[in-house]
Amino acid sequence: MNIHEYVAKKIFRVSNIKIPESYLASSPEEAAEKTKLIGKPVAVKSQVLSGGRGKAGGILFADTPEEAAQRTKELFTKTIKDEKVTQVLIEEKVENKISEYYLSIILDRDAKKPLIMASMAGGMDIEQVAKESPEKIVKQYVEPLEEFMPYQARNIAFKMGVDTNEVSAVGNFIWKLYQAFNDYDATVAEINPLIKTPDGFIAADAKMAIDDDAFFRHKKLKQFDLEHEDDSDDLAYIKLDGNIAVIGNGAGLTLTGMDLIQYYGEKPATFLDVGGGASEEVITRALRLVLKNPKVKVIFLNVLGGITRADDVANAVVNVTKEHESDIPVVIRLTGTNEEEGQKILTEHNIPFETSMERAAQIAVAKLHGE
């Protein structure tokens, strides 16, 4: 599970990894307020999960609060690799940089070990460095059952070729990055670039991915990330590449719904299984969760009521529809236990539904195309 930069930086902050002062903003007005709070020139950074946002024009700069508001407006018109920009990170601009380094830790599943990669050639084109000059990247595996010691991190810094008087500082960043990687069950933890300034080093960017199967252990992440504030351990939620969120009460039903979306020519944006006995509360949390996913343009709610009651499902849809003024259509397939009551509730609130899963999937695809 990839997490946004602003969440990764909150992890960095509690892990004592030095980062620039930064604040999340969801509107141009909020961006101006946060810039005024920082009191210095800022970087306005689009918060998207896809890589390559710098080259795609997803990072702009501003000297004043008014400029920050304008840059935020500009970014909100952008879509970066099919992901619409809806939030920005207002961050103190790192001035007087001397050089940029690259630090990364990934979980090498073939070797079954974390792999540390570090280079003095940091910045946006690290992939090109890896391709053309692989000798510039230091690689070292960490034994997962042994403690990673600070002296080992300093050895990596030394192999990178940093100045002797900076080995300790760079090694400290490597060691702390590994602690964050380990503490949060990450599969990726990256600083690119680690910027050297006259005042020392600072992590100007942050990238992390958390193992999906370990997320339940990290309740603090729900406080860090508004995207997961309504998540819970009883929701099996996986983000995918499409634009139609699929929610079902049971893994088989959810997968069948996803297959139908693909059969009719589109891709699912989510796999979200609420379980065979989902309550009104659980359905409500599931709908809120996918509404926060910027890739989702249509929701396909596929319910065959057994233990799950159709009237609970209908009430959840009505409640979420009332609280969210969203233009994202919800296509509902609803049948099974208490189906007459559930269908009556939807009809009373002018919410259409289908009893055929195939028909509902067709409508969801048509809605995506504006039909």
RONUGU-881151 format. One record per residue (C-alpha): residue in three letters; x, y, z. Coordinates in steps of 0.25 Angstrom, whole numbers. Example, Ala and Ser with C-alpha at 12.3 -4.5 7.8 and 13.67 -1.06 7.14 Angstrom:
BEGIN
<r residu="ala" u="49" v="-18" w="31"/>
<r residu="ser" u="55" v="-4" w="29"/>
***
This chain:
BEGIN
<r residu="met" u="0" v="0" w="0"/>
<r residu="asn" u="6" v="13" w="-5"/>
<r residu="ile" u="4" v="25" w="4"/>
<r residu="his" u="5" v="40" w="1"/>
<r residu="glu" u="17" v="48" w="3"/>
<r residu="tyr" u="11" v="56" w="15"/>
<r residu="val" u="8" v="43" w="22"/>
<r residu="ala" u="22" v="38" w="20"/>
<r residu="lys" u="28" v="51" w="25"/>
<r residu="lys" u="19" v="50" w="38"/>
<r residu="ile" u="26" v="36" w="39"/>
<r residu="phe" u="39" v="43" w="37"/>
<r residu="arg" u="37" v="53" w="47"/>
<r residu="val" u="33" v="44" w="58"/>
<r residu="ser" u="46" v="35" w="54"/>
<r residu="asn" u="54" v="48" w="56"/>
<r residu="ile" u="58" v="49" w="41"/>
<r residu="lys" u="60" v="64" w="38"/>
<r residu="ile" u="50" v="69" w="28"/>
<r residu="pro" u="45" v="83" w="24"/>
<r residu="glu" u="34" v="90" w="31"/>
<r residu="ser" u="21" v="86" w="23"/>
<r residu="tyr" u="6" v="86" w="24"/>
<r residu="leu" u="-5" v="79" w="16"/>
<r residu="ala" u="-15" v="88" w="9"/>
<r residu="ser" u="-28" v="84" w="2"/>
<r residu="ser" u="-31" v="98" w="-4"/>
<r residu="pro" u="-24" v="110" w="-10"/>
<r residu="glu" u="-28" v="118" w="3"/>
<r residu="glu" u="-23" v="108" w="12"/>
<r residu="ala" u="-10" v="108" w="4"/>
<r residu="ala" u="-8" v="123" w="6"/>
<r residu="glu" u="-11" v="121" w="21"/>
<r residu="lys" u="0" v="111" w="22"/>
<r residu="thr" u="10" v="119" w="14"/>
<r residu="lys" u="8" v="131" w="23"/>
<r residu="leu" u="10" v="121" w="35"/>
<r residu="ile" u="24" v="116" w="29"/>
<r residu="gly" u="28" v="131" w="26"/>
<r residu="lys" u="37" v="127" w="15"/>
<r residu="pro" u="37" v="123" w="0"/>
<r residu="val" u="30" v="110" w="-2"/>
<r residu="ala" u="29" v="98" w="-11"/>
<r residu="val" u="15" v="94" w="-14"/>
<r residu="lys" u="15" v="79" w="-16"/>
<r residu="ser" u="3" v="71" w="-22"/>
<r residu="gln" u="0" v="59" w="-13"/>
<r residu="val" u="-2" v="48" w="-23"/>
<r residu="leu" u="3" v="33" w="-21"/>
<r residu="ser" u="9" v="32" w="-35"/>
<r residu="gly" u="23" v="35" w="-38"/>
<r residu="gly" u="29" v="45" w="-47"/>
<r residu="arg" u="21" v="57" w="-42"/>
<r residu="gly" u="33" v="66" w="-43"/>
<r residu="lys" u="35" v="64" w="-58"/>
<r residu="ala" u="20" v="64" w="-60"/>
<r residu="gly" u="19" v="78" w="-54"/>
<r residu="gly" u="13" v="74" w="-41"/>
<r residu="ile" u="23" v="82" w="-32"/>
<r residu="leu" u="23" v="98" w="-33"/>
<r residu="phe" u="29" v="109" w="-25"/>
<r residu="ala" u="23" v="121" w="-18"/>
<r residu="asp" u="30" v="133" w="-11"/>
<r residu="thr" u="17" v="139" w="-5"/>
<r residu="pro" u="4" v="133" w="1"/>
<r residu="glu" u="-4" v="139" w="-11"/>
<r residu="glu" u="6" v="132" w="-21"/>
<r residu="ala" u="4" v="119" w="-13"/>
<r residu="ala" u="-11" v="120" w="-15"/>
<r residu="gln" u="-10" v="122" w="-30"/>
<r residu="arg" u="0" v="111" w="-31"/>
<r residu="thr" u="-10" v="102" w="-23"/>
<r residu="lys" u="-21" v="106" w="-33"/>
<r residu="glu" u="-12" v="102" w="-45"/>
<r residu="leu" u="-9" v="88" w="-39"/>
<r residu="phe" u="-23" v="85" w="-36"/>
<r residu="thr" u="-26" v="86" w="-51"/>
<r residu="lys" u="-15" v="75" w="-53"/>
<r residu="thr" u="-17" v="60" w="-54"/>
<r residu="ile" u="-4" v="53" w="-52"/>
<r residu="lys" u="-4" v="39" w="-58"/>
<r residu="asp" u="-19" v="38" w="-57"/>
<r residu="glu" u="-19" v="43" w="-43"/>
<r residu="lys" u="-26" v="56" w="-41"/>
<r residu="val" u="-19" v="66" w="-31"/>
<r residu="thr" u="-28" v="69" w="-19"/>
<r residu="gln" u="-18" v="72" w="-8"/>
<r residu="val" u="-4" v="79" w="-8"/>
<r residu="leu" u="7" v="79" w="2"/>
<r residu="ile" u="12" v="94" w="5"/>
<r residu="glu" u="26" v="92" w="9"/>
<r residu="glu" u="38" v="101" w="13"/>
<r residu="lys" u="47" v="102" w="0"/>
<r residu="val" u="60" v="97" w="3"/>
<r residu="glu" u="70" v="108" w="-1"/>
<r residu="asn" u="85" v="108" w="-4"/>
<r residu="lys" u="86" v="93" w="-7"/>
<r residu="ile" u="100" v="88" w="-9"/>
<r residu="ser" u="97" v="74" w="-14"/>
<r residu="glu" u="87" v="64" w="-15"/>
<r residu="tyr" u="88" v="49" w="-10"/>
<r residu="tyr" u="79" v="37" w="-11"/>
<r residu="leu" u="75" v="27" w="0"/>
<r residu="ser" u="66" v="16" w="-2"/>
<r residu="ile" u="62" v="3" w="5"/>
<r residu="ile" u="53" v="-8" w="-2"/>
<r residu="leu" u="49" v="-21" w="2"/>
<r residu="asp" u="55" v="-31" w="-8"/>
<r residu="arg" u="45" v="-42" w="-8"/>
<r residu="asp" u="55" v="-52" w="-16"/>
<r residu="ala" u="66" v="-50" w="-6"/>
<r residu="lys" u="56" v="-49" w="6"/>
<r residu="lys" u="64" v="-37" w="11"/>
<r residu="pro" u="63" v="-22" w="12"/>
<r residu="leu" u="73" v="-16" w="2"/>
<r residu="ile" u="79" v="-2" w="4"/>
<r residu="met" u="83" v="6" w="-8"/>
<r residu="ala" u="90" v="19" w="-7"/>
<r residu="ser" u="97" v="29" w="-16"/>
<r residu="met" u="103" v="43" w="-17"/>
<r residu="ala" u="95" v="44" w="-30"/>
<r residu="gly" u="81" v="48" w="-25"/>
<r residu="gly" u="70" v="55" w="-31"/>
<r residu="met" u="59" v="52" w="-41"/>
<r residu="asp" u="68" v="44" w="-51"/>
<r residu="ile" u="73" v="33" w="-41"/>
<r residu="glu" u="66" v="22" w="-50"/>
<r residu="gln" u="75" v="27" w="-62"/>
<r residu="val" u="87" v="27" w="-52"/>
<r residu="ala" u="84" v="12" w="-49"/>
<r residu="lys" u="83" v="9" w="-64"/>
<r residu="glu" u="95" v="16" w="-69"/>
<r residu="ser" u="105" v="17" w="-57"/>
<r residu="pro" u="101" v="6" w="-47"/>
<r residu="glu" u="114" v="6" w="-40"/>
<r residu="lys" u="110" v="20" w="-34"/>
<r residu="ile" u="99" v="13" w="-26"/>
<r residu="val" u="104" v="5" w="-13"/>
<r residu="lys" u="96" v="-7" w="-10"/>
<r residu="gln" u="96" v="-15" w="3"/>
<r residu="tyr" u="86" v="-25" w="9"/>
<r residu="val" u="82" v="-25" w="23"/>
<r residu="glu" u="80" v="-38" w="31"/>
<r residu="pro" u="66" v="-37" w="36"/>
<r residu="leu" u="68" v="-45" w="48"/>
<r residu="glu" u="80" v="-37" w="53"/>
<r residu="glu" u="80" v="-23" w="58"/>
<r residu="phe" u="85" v="-12" w="48"/>
<r residu="met" u="95" v="-4" w="55"/>
<r residu="pro" u="99" v="10" w="53"/>
<r residu="tyr" u="113" v="7" w="49"/>
<r residu="gln" u="108" v="-2" w="38"/>
<r residu="ala" u="100" v="11" w="33"/>
<r residu="arg" u="113" v="19" w="34"/>
<r residu="asn" u="120" v="8" w="25"/>
<r residu="ile" u="110" v="10" w="14"/>
<r residu="ala" u="112" v="25" w="15"/>
<r residu="phe" u="127" v="23" w="14"/>
<r residu="lys" u="125" v="14" w="2"/>
<r residu="met" u="116" v="25" w="-5"/>
<r residu="gly" u="128" v="34" w="-5"/>
<r residu="val" u="123" v="45" w="4"/>
<r residu="asp" u="133" v="54" w="11"/>
<r residu="thr" u="140" v="48" w="23"/>
<r residu="asn" u="134" v="59" w="32"/>
<r residu="glu" u="120" v="56" w="27"/>
<r residu="val" u="120" v="41" w="28"/>
<r residu="ser" u="114" v="41" w="42"/>
<r residu="ala" u="102" v="50" w="38"/>
<r residu="val" u="99" v="43" w="25"/>
<r residu="gly" u="100" v="29" w="32"/>
<r residu="asn" u="91" v="35" w="43"/>
<r residu="phe" u="80" v="37" w="32"/>
<r residu="ile" u="82" v="23" w="26"/>
<r residu="trp" u="81" v="17" w="40"/>
<r residu="lys" u="68" v="25" w="44"/>
<r residu="leu" u="62" v="22" w="30"/>
<r residu="tyr" u="64" v="7" w="33"/>
<r residu="gln" u="58" v="8" w="47"/>
<r residu="ala" u="45" v="15" w="40"/>
<r residu="phe" u="45" v="4" w="29"/>
<r residu="asn" u="46" v="-7" w="40"/>
<r residu="asp" u="36" v="-1" w="50"/>
<r residu="tyr" u="25" v="2" w="40"/>
<r residu="asp" u="27" v="-12" w="32"/>
<r residu="ala" u="30" v="-4" w="20"/>
<r residu="thr" u="33" v="-10" w="6"/>
<r residu="val" u="39" v="3" w="1"/>
<r residu="ala" u="45" v="15" w="9"/>
<r residu="glu" u="52" v="26" w="1"/>
<r residu="ile" u="58" v="39" w="2"/>
<r residu="asn" u="61" v="46" w="-12"/>
<r residu="pro" u="67" v="55" w="-11"/>
<r residu="leu" u="74" v="56" w="2"/>
<r residu="ile" u="79" v="70" w="1"/>
<r residu="lys" u="93" v="76" w="6"/>
<r residu="thr" u="92" v="90" w="11"/>
<r residu="pro" u="101" v="99" w="18"/>
<r residu="asp" u="93" v="96" w="31"/>
<r residu="gly" u="94" v="81" w="29"/>
<r residu="phe" u="85" v="70" w="22"/>
<r residu="ile" u="70" v="70" w="21"/>
<r residu="ala" u="60" v="60" w="14"/>
<r residu="ala" u="54" v="68" w="4"/>
<r residu="asp" u="45" v="57" w="-1"/>
<r residu="ala" u="39" v="44" w="5"/>
<r residu="lys" u="33" v="32" w="-1"/>
<r residu="met" u="28" v="20" w="6"/>
<r residu="ala" u="20" v="7" w="4"/>
<r residu="ile" u="14" v="-1" w="15"/>
<r residu="asp" u="12" v="-16" w="14"/>
<r residu="asp" u="-3" v="-18" w="13"/>
<r residu="asp" u="-3" v="-30" w="22"/>
<r residu="ala" u="3" v="-22" w="33"/>
<r residu="phe" u="-5" v="-10" w="33"/>
<r residu="phe" u="-14" v="-15" w="44"/>
<r residu="arg" u="-2" v="-13" w="54"/>
<r residu="his" u="0" v="1" w="51"/>
<r residu="lys" u="-12" v="8" w="57"/>
<r residu="lys" u="-4" v="21" w="57"/>
<r residu="leu" u="-5" v="22" w="42"/>
<r residu="lys" u="-20" v="24" w="43"/>
<r residu="gln" u="-17" v="37" w="50"/>
<r residu="phe" u="-6" v="41" w="40"/>
<r residu="asp" u="-14" v="38" w="28"/>
<r residu="leu" u="-29" v="44" w="26"/>
<r residu="glu" u="-30" v="34" w="14"/>
<r residu="his" u="-30" v="23" w="24"/>
<r residu="glu" u="-38" v="29" w="36"/>
<r residu="asp" u="-50" v="21" w="33"/>
<r residu="asp" u="-43" v="8" w="30"/>
<r residu="ser" u="-44" v="-4" w="39"/>
<r residu="asp" u="-38" v="-17" w="41"/>
<r residu="asp" u="-51" v="-24" w="36"/>
<r residu="leu" u="-50" v="-17" w="22"/>
<r residu="ala" u="-41" v="-24" w="12"/>
<r residu="tyr" u="-38" v="-12" w="3"/>
<r residu="ile" u="-28" v="-12" w="-9"/>
<r residu="lys" u="-26" v="0" w="-18"/>
<r residu="leu" u="-25" v="-4" w="-33"/>
<r residu="asp" u="-22" v="4" w="-46"/>
<r residu="gly" u="-36" v="6" w="-51"/>
<r residu="asn" u="-47" v="16" w="-49"/>
<r residu="ile" u="-59" v="8" w="-44"/>
<r residu="ala" u="-59" v="4" w="-29"/>
<r residu="val" u="-65" v="-10" w="-27"/>
<r residu="ile" u="-70" v="-13" w="-13"/>
<r residu="gly" u="-76" v="-26" w="-10"/>
<r residu="asn" u="-81" v="-34" w="2"/>
<r residu="gly" u="-72" v="-46" w="1"/>
<r residu="ala" u="-59" v="-48" w="-7"/>
<r residu="gly" u="-65" v="-57" w="-18"/>
<r residu="leu" u="-76" v="-47" w="-20"/>
<r residu="thr" u="-66" v="-35" w="-21"/>
<r residu="leu" u="-57" v="-43" w="-30"/>
<r residu="thr" u="-69" v="-46" w="-39"/>
<r residu="gly" u="-73" v="-31" w="-40"/>
<r residu="met" u="-58" v="-28" w="-43"/>
<r residu="asp" u="-58" v="-38" w="-54"/>
<r residu="leu" u="-71" v="-32" w="-60"/>
<r residu="ile" u="-66" v="-18" w="-60"/>
<r residu="gln" u="-54" v="-23" w="-68"/>
<r residu="tyr" u="-63" v="-32" w="-77"/>
<r residu="tyr" u="-70" v="-19" w="-81"/>
<r residu="gly" u="-58" v="-12" w="-84"/>
<r residu="glu" u="-53" v="-4" w="-72"/>
<r residu="lys" u="-44" v="-7" w="-60"/>
<r residu="pro" u="-47" v="-7" w="-45"/>
<r residu="ala" u="-42" v="4" w="-36"/>
<r residu="thr" u="-43" v="-5" w="-23"/>
<r residu="phe" u="-45" v="-18" w="-18"/>
<r residu="leu" u="-53" v="-16" w="-5"/>
<r residu="asp" u="-59" v="-28" w="2"/>
<r residu="val" u="-68" v="-23" w="14"/>
<r residu="gly" u="-71" v="-38" w="18"/>
<r residu="gly" u="-82" v="-47" w="18"/>
<r residu="gly" u="-89" v="-41" w="30"/>
<r residu="ala" u="-87" v="-26" w="28"/>
<r residu="ser" u="-95" v="-17" w="36"/>
<r residu="glu" u="-100" v="-3" w="32"/>
<r residu="glu" u="-88" v="3" w="39"/>
<r residu="val" u="-78" v="-5" w="31"/>
<r residu="ile" u="-85" v="-2" w="18"/>
<r residu="thr" u="-84" v="13" w="22"/>
<r residu="arg" u="-69" v="12" w="25"/>
<r residu="ala" u="-67" v="5" w="12"/>
<r residu="leu" u="-74" v="16" w="4"/>
<r residu="arg" u="-67" v="27" w="11"/>
<r residu="leu" u="-54" v="20" w="8"/>
<r residu="val" u="-55" v="19" w="-7"/>
<r residu="leu" u="-61" v="33" w="-8"/>
<r residu="lys" u="-47" v="38" w="-3"/>
<r residu="asn" u="-40" v="30" w="-14"/>
<r residu="pro" u="-37" v="41" w="-25"/>
<r residu="lys" u="-37" v="30" w="-36"/>
<r residu="val" u="-51" v="26" w="-33"/>
<r residu="lys" u="-61" v="32" w="-43"/>
<r residu="val" u="-72" v="22" w="-41"/>
<r residu="ile" u="-76" v="12" w="-30"/>
<r residu="phe" u="-82" v="-2" w="-32"/>
<r residu="leu" u="-88" v="-7" w="-20"/>
<r residu="asn" u="-91" v="-22" w="-22"/>
<r residu="val" u="-99" v="-28" w="-10"/>
<r residu="leu" u="-106" v="-42" w="-10"/>
<r residu="gly" u="-112" v="-41" w="4"/>
<r residu="gly" u="-110" v="-54" w="13"/>
<r residu="ile" u="-106" v="-50" w="27"/>
<r residu="thr" u="-105" v="-36" w="21"/>
<r residu="arg" u="-118" v="-29" w="21"/>
<r residu="ala" u="-122" v="-21" w="9"/>
<r residu="asp" u="-129" v="-10" w="17"/>
<r residu="asp" u="-116" v="-8" w="25"/>
<r residu="val" u="-109" v="-6" w="12"/>
<r residu="ala" u="-120" v="3" w="7"/>
<r residu="asn" u="-119" v="12" w="19"/>
<r residu="ala" u="-104" v="13" w="18"/>
<r residu="val" u="-105" v="18" w="4"/>
<r residu="val" u="-116" v="28" w="8"/>
<r residu="asn" u="-107" v="33" w="19"/>
<r residu="val" u="-94" v="34" w="11"/>
<r residu="thr" u="-102" v="41" w="0"/>
<r residu="lys" u="-107" v="51" w="9"/>
<r residu="glu" u="-94" v="54" w="16"/>
<r residu="his" u="-86" v="55" w="3"/>
<r residu="glu" u="-89" v="65" w="-8"/>
<r residu="ser" u="-82" v="56" w="-19"/>
<r residu="asp" u="-84" v="55" w="-33"/>
<r residu="ile" u="-79" v="41" w="-33"/>
<r residu="pro" u="-90" v="32" w="-37"/>
<r residu="val" u="-93" v="19" w="-28"/>
<r residu="val" u="-99" v="7" w="-36"/>
<r residu="ile" u="-105" v="-3" w="-27"/>
<r residu="arg" u="-109" v="-17" w="-29"/>
<r residu="leu" u="-117" v="-21" w="-17"/>
<r residu="thr" u="-124" v="-34" w="-15"/>
<r residu="gly" u="-126" v="-44" w="-4"/>
<r residu="thr" u="-130" v="-43" w="11"/>
<r residu="asn" u="-140" v="-32" w="13"/>
<r residu="glu" u="-139" v="-28" w="-1"/>
<r residu="glu" u="-153" v="-22" w="-2"/>
<r residu="glu" u="-150" v="-13" w="10"/>
<r residu="gly" u="-137" v="-9" w="5"/>
<r residu="gln" u="-142" v="-6" w="-9"/>
<r residu="lys" u="-153" v="2" w="-3"/>
<r residu="ile" u="-144" v="11" w="4"/>
<r residu="leu" u="-136" v="14" w="-8"/>
<r residu="thr" u="-148" v="16" w="-16"/>
<r residu="glu" u="-153" v="26" w="-6"/>
<r residu="his" u="-140" v="34" w="-7"/>
<r residu="asn" u="-140" v="33" w="-22"/>
<r residu="ile" u="-127" v="25" w="-23"/>
<r residu="pro" u="-128" v="15" w="-34"/>
<r residu="phe" u="-124" v="0" w="-32"/>
<r residu="glu" u="-123" v="-13" w="-40"/>
<r residu="thr" u="-125" v="-27" w="-36"/>
<r residu="ser" u="-117" v="-33" w="-48"/>
<r residu="met" u="-102" v="-32" w="-45"/>
<r residu="glu" u="-99" v="-32" w="-60"/>
<r residu="arg" u="-108" v="-21" w="-63"/>
<r residu="ala" u="-102" v="-13" w="-51"/>
<r residu="ala" u="-88" v="-15" w="-56"/>
<r residu="gln" u="-92" v="-10" w="-70"/>
<r residu="ile" u="-99" v="2" w="-64"/>
<r residu="ala" u="-86" v="5" w="-56"/>
<r residu="val" u="-77" v="5" w="-69"/>
<r residu="ala" u="-87" v="13" w="-76"/>
<r residu="lys" u="-87" v="24" w="-65"/>
<r residu="leu" u="-72" v="24" w="-66"/>
<r residu="his" u="-74" v="29" w="-80"/>
<r residu="gly" u="-84" v="39" w="-77"/>
<r residu="glu" u="-96" v="31" w="-82"/>
***
